[in-house]
Amino acid sequence: MIRIVRPASVALVGVALTTAPLLAGCADTGAGSGSGSASATTSASDASASATPSWTRPADPEDLLLQLSRGGGLVPPSIGLGLFPEFSLYADGTLITRGAHTEQYPYPALPPVLVQQVDPADLGTVMAAVSALLTGLPEDLGTPQTADVPGLAVTWDDQGTDEVVRAFSYGVGDESAGPGMTQEQVDARAKVRAVVLLADDLAAGTVDGVTVSAAEAYRPDAWLVYSTPYEEPSGDLPAQQELRWPGPALSGTDVGPGYGCRVVEGDAADTVTDALADAVVTTPWIDGGQRWTVVVRPLLPGDPRACPDY
């Protein structure tokens, strides 16, 4: 079940999105969706009413329509384990995005997760544009010479079939042909960037002809909880108050890299959410007579309720 709560502080969960409107003349002709259009375009998209395929909304409201996920690169486990998709749009119009942390470190332990509602009648407009941009892209989008940069995976619904486009080392060194990148791959990445811009504009509510509600804090009904024995953080940081862990027993030996993992859901998830609201990422958690570092990742609709394999 999707639950919505008002954020206590907008500053902790705000999203900074400044991209311009993208769509131009994309119309929906699929059953179960409305129709609409958006008024602007970018050089990355040649989408037009004549070239845009029709799109039919899935019957299952939790079917994933469009998701953007970043990963890989030189990201430490203390950050990488907590990452979740930055944009997830579902068939009932639910839109879940990753908000922005405050600039002050240590960050709050509770990840900034936002939820909005896209008018289901407008989903066809969005997905027709996505289909026009991503259909027919080459399977290999090249490998820029920037191995430390995270990649981007775009998952989208193509007439009931989940398709995935992966761009390794996305966004740095991939705008011109060179070692590891052909011109065809550069052009394909430009279309992927256009989808990212569309997603940003959708979350910002600036796509003409598409109605989107204001962002609110999202309260997950399940968490992945990663834990490892506590080590004092480096640098000149103030000592953090110890807090007693309220959920299932923590462990540092279940999964890699060096972290244990637990799925916490139901009433226990609510208890953990409330406890995280009083903590930061460097908070020492007391459980079983030990001090632990905890990293959490929200489980979104459709995510397996299980720890991943490593």
N, C-alpha and C positions, 0 to 999 in steps of 0.2 A: 504494500500500500504506500502511496506517495503522500507524504505529510509536509505541510508548509508551516513555518513559524516566522514571525516578524523578527528581523535582526535587532539585537540590543544596541548595536552601534554600526551605523552604515559605513563608517570609516574602516571598519575591520573587514568588510566583505565587498567593498566597491569594485567595480570593473571599469578599467580604463580602456575604452574603445572609441577610436576616433576616425575609423575608415569611412570613406564616402560611399553613397549608394551604388549598387552594382547592377541590378537586373535591368534588362531592356526588353520589353515585349514578350516575356515568358508567360504563357497561358496554360491552364490545366484543362484537359478534356477527359480526365479519368473519372470513373465512377467513384462515389464516396468522397469526393473533394469538391471544393468550390472553385471559383476562378478569380483571377486578379492579375495585376501587372505592376511592374515597378518602373520608375521613370528615368533611371540613369544607367550608364554603362561604363566599362573600363576597357582599356586596350587589350586586357587579357581575355576578354570574352567576346565571341562573335555570336552569342546566343540571340536568336530571333524567333518570332512567332512561327515562321515557316520551317525553321530547322529544329525546333524544340519537340522532343517526343512527348506523347501523353504519359500520364502516370496515375496509377490507381493506389489509393491508400489501403494498407493492410488492415485486416479485420481485427487482429490482436492489438489492443491499445498499447501494449508494452513492446511491440516490435520496434527495433531500432531503425531509424530512417537515415540518420547522418551522424557520424561521430569522428572527432579529431583527437588523436592521441599522439603525444610526443614521448620519445624514450631513446635509450642508448646514449652514446657520447660519454664524456667524463663526468658522470653524476655520482656522487657518493651514495651508499645505501641509505644513510640517514635522511636523504632527500628523495632518492629514486623510489624507495619502497612506498612512500606515501603519495606518489604521483597517481592521479587518476585522469581520465580523459577530460580535456579542457572544454569540450563541447559535445553534448549528447542530445539529439532530438528524437522523440518517440512518436509513434503513430497517433496518439491521442493529443498531440501538440505540446506535451510536456518537454521543456527545454531545461537541461541541467548543465551549468557551466562552472568552471573553476574561477573563483574570484581572486582578488589581489590581496596579498598579505600587507600588513603595515610595513613601512621601511625599517622600523626599529627591530634589531635582533637582540634577544631571541624572539622569534615569532610566536604567536599564540599556538598552543598545541591543537586547537580545534581548527581543522582546515576550512578555508572560506569556500563553501559550496552554495551556489545560488540556483534558484528554480524560477522559471517563468512559464507562461502559457501562450503558445502560438495558436491563433484561431485555426481549428482544424480545416475550415473552409479554404484557408490560404496555403495549406501545406503543398497542394499540387503546384502552385506557383513556384515555391522554393525548390521542390524536388525536380520539377521540369528543368529548371536552370542548372541544378547539380548534374542531372543526366546529360544535358547538352555539353557541359564542360568536361565530364569525366569519361563518357562513352568513347571507346576506341583509342584510349591512351595506350602507348606501348607498355608492356609488362615491366621492362627494365627502364627506370628513370635515371640511370647513371649513378656514378659514385664520385662526387666532388672530392678534391684533395683536402678535406677538412674532417678528419676522422673523429675529432673530439666534439663535434657538433651533434646534438640529438637529431634523430630522424623523425619524420611525420608519417603516420598511418591514417588514411582517410577511408572509413568504412561507410558504404552507402547502399541504400535499397534500390536495386535495379529490377523493377517489375517483379518483386517478390524474391529475388535472389540477392544475397549479400555479396557485394563486391568490395575488394580492398585494393587501394592504391598506396604503395609505399615509396616514400622519397627519402633515401638515406642522406644524412648530413644536410637537412633541409634549411634553406634560407641564408646560407653563407657560401659564397663561391659557386652558386648554381644558376647565375643569371646570364652567363655567356659560355659558349663552347670552349673546351680546352681539355686537358688531360682528364679522362674518365667521363667526359660529357660531350655528346654530339649535339648538333643544333636541334634535332628532333626532340631529344630529351630536354633541352632547355625550354623549348616551346611547350612541351607537356607539363613541365614544372610551373610555367606561367599560368596554365589552366588550374593546376592545383592551388596556386596562390590566389587565384580568383575565387575558388571555393572557400578558402580561409577568410578572404575579405567578406564574402557573402555571409559566412557564419558570424563574423564580428559584427556586421551591420544588423543581422537578425537579432543578436543578443542586445544590441544597442537600441533596437526598435526603430531603425532608420531605413528600412526597406519599404519603399512606397508600395501601398496596396496590400501590405501584410500587417495584420494586427497582432501585437505582442504586448503582454502585460509587463508591469514593472517587476524588477528582480526582487526576490525575497530570499531569506535564509532557508536552506533546505536541511531538514533533519533526517539523516539516513536511518533506516530501520535495521541496518547491519553494518558492522565494521570489520575490516581486517586489522588485527592488532599485532604489530611486530614488536619484539622486545629483545634486548640484549643487556648483559650486565653493565651497570652504570660506570662511566668514566667521567671525571671532572672535565668540563669543556676547557679548551685552550683559550688563551687570550685574557684580557682584563675584563671579565664578566662578573657581575655581582653573584654571590652565592644564592642559590634558589631554594625556596622552602620545599621540604619533603612533603609529599602527599601519599596517602595510603591508596593503593590500587583497589578499585571497587568491583572489578570484573573477575572473570575466570583466571585461574592461576597462570602467571607468566612463566616463560621458559626461554632460554637462549640456545637451545640445542636442536630444535625441530627442523628448521629449514635453513638454507643459505640465503645470503652470505653472512654468516655469523649471527643470525637473528632467529628467534622462535616466532611462531605464527599461531594465532588463534582467530577463529570466527566468533564474533560476539553479536548476537541478534536478540530480538524481542525486548523484554523488559530490561535485560542486562545491557543492551545497546543504549537504551534511554539513560540508564545510570552512568554509563561510561561517557556519553555525550555531556551530561551535566558536570561530571568531574573534569573533563577536558576544558570546559569553559573557564576554569580557575587555574589553568596550567599553561606553561610555555614549552617549547620543544626541548629545552634543557632541564625540565623539572625532573628531579629524582623521584621515582615511584617506589614505594615500599610494598613488597609482597613476599611472603614466605621467609621473612627475616633478611631479605636482600634488597639492594637498591637496583633499580632498573631504568634504562632509557626506553621510552615507548614511542613508536611511530605508528600512526593510524592512517588507514585509507578507507574512505567510504565505499560501500558496495552499492552500486546503482541498479535501477530496475534491469532485470535480465542477467545481471552478473551471477556467476556460480557462487553459491554459498560455501566456498571451500578455499583453503589456502593454495596458491599456485605452486607448481613444481619448479624446482630450480636445478 
